[in-house]
Amino acid sequence: MNWIWCSVILMMIFSFPSTTSAQAIRFQPQGAASAGQGNAFAAQADDASAIHFNPAGLTQVDGIQSIVGSTLMGGSIKYKSPAGLDTRGDFGGSILSPPPSHFYLSANLGALGASTVSPLTLGLGLISSFGSNTRYPVDGPFNTAITSAALPLLDIKPTVAYKINDQLAIGVSADIYTFASFLGQGHIEQKQVGVGPLSGASVELNGTGTGAGATVSLLYTPLRNGDGKPITSIGLVYRTQAVVPLSGSLLVNGAKVADASTNLVLPQIYTGAIAIWPVRTNEREWKLELDVEYVGWKSNRDLDVHLSSGGTIPQPQQWKTVTVVAVGTEYKWLNPAWLPHWDIAVRSGYTRTEDPVPDTTFNPGVISLPSNTLSIGAGFLCKGQGRFFGMVPCGEVTALWPKGIGLDVAFQEWFYEPRAIAGNLNPTVNGAYHAYVHLGIVSAKFLF
């Protein structure tokens, strides 16, 4: 096949990799404690998931702490063409597989015996901050534009945080974006049904790559109570833009016909957050938080495809910067008389997410619609003489046994606003879109 045919095919099929998040390809829930509060956590950031939300918050985490969890995600995408044809897509099945997951590990160096550097805390995170699956029927109305797409992108986050004084802490983490064989297919993958000389053929584009960015943050705590716990905290977080170079292949009915490459641009993000605790005693805590983010999707101006034949296909995107506003609350009972040796938390929150993708470059593989997210959650932390599930001791049994075991759960419902697409560069995707998504997030926590 000559480079002209390669160009035509790629121009029709190559678009931004898919996800199911309301905000283009970004997946915001990265832990059950934060998800239960509508992801409003950058000013609180008091467990190991601070590695993602605000690295400076790691200075509040004593000893060694680990969090591991996953997200069960379901829902569907409904489409109606201007001619009245209906179709429905999903996220690779009734439940997204592989599920977006998260792992965090933090260690205060003072707890490891290095008392001279006790203000220093190190961390490592493995998360799925961008990417998911989208799947449509192969005989759908826009099957020549897309039938399925996947972006199983892994974010590796080595982190360091330093406590300057009781009021100010700073944190820095690297963001290493890559692919791994244990996540889905281990690469970006998008499929469609061919047209013209390839009518009815299965056309696939896939690729892999690695890119890097960084996160810089601070946590300012101007007010504390008599026990030294924050009653007002301010978090500022900056995530740099990252470019992931992608190299892969164009396949027709499973046979390679060309090499192709492009650059996946991930946005810079500015976050400002404030948390206050109207109640914070030895028995109860009540927190309120507001987070505001500016997500710089305007850096995604194009997605030019470079062919092994030497040709280049312009792929305009023209996305725009959007605002995300999240409010959340958490109420805790600390070692209550009705459940001694436990801390119990209930949480709720709301997130408003705007849509960065214009009609002209909208692709059904990127379900980007304005959304309102409602969240609820709960947390259970067992310590001392308590027993997890009535059987597992929560206090230190041996030197390697955790001194606390926790479980956080959350549920989110994403209420998407309907969107009518008109004037698209690919007329087959014009029409009305509506989607709904529900999430269940579980995180297990271990304190050492």
Secondary structure, 3 states (H helix, E strand, C coil): CCHHHHHHHHHHHCCCCCECCCCCCECCCCCHHHHCCCCCCCCCCCCCCHHHHCHHHHHHCCCEEEEEEEEEEEEEEEEECCCCCEEEEECCCCCCCCCCEEEEEEEECCCCCCHHHCCEEEEEEEECCECCEEECCCCCCCCCCCCEEECCCEEEEEEEEEECCCCEEEEEEEEEEECCCCCCCCCEEEEEECCHHHCCCEEEEEEECCEEEEEEEEEEEEEECCCCCEEEEEEEEEECCEEEEEEEEEEECCEEEEEEEEEEEECCEEEEEEEEEEEECCCEEEEEEEEEEEECHHHCCECCEEECCCCEECCECCCCCEEEEEEEEEEEEECCCCCCCEEEEEEEEEEEECCCCCHHHCCCCECCCCEEEEEEEEEEEEECCCEECCCEECCCCCCCCCCEEEEEEEEEEEEECCEEECCCCCHHHCEEEEEEEEEEEEEEEEEC
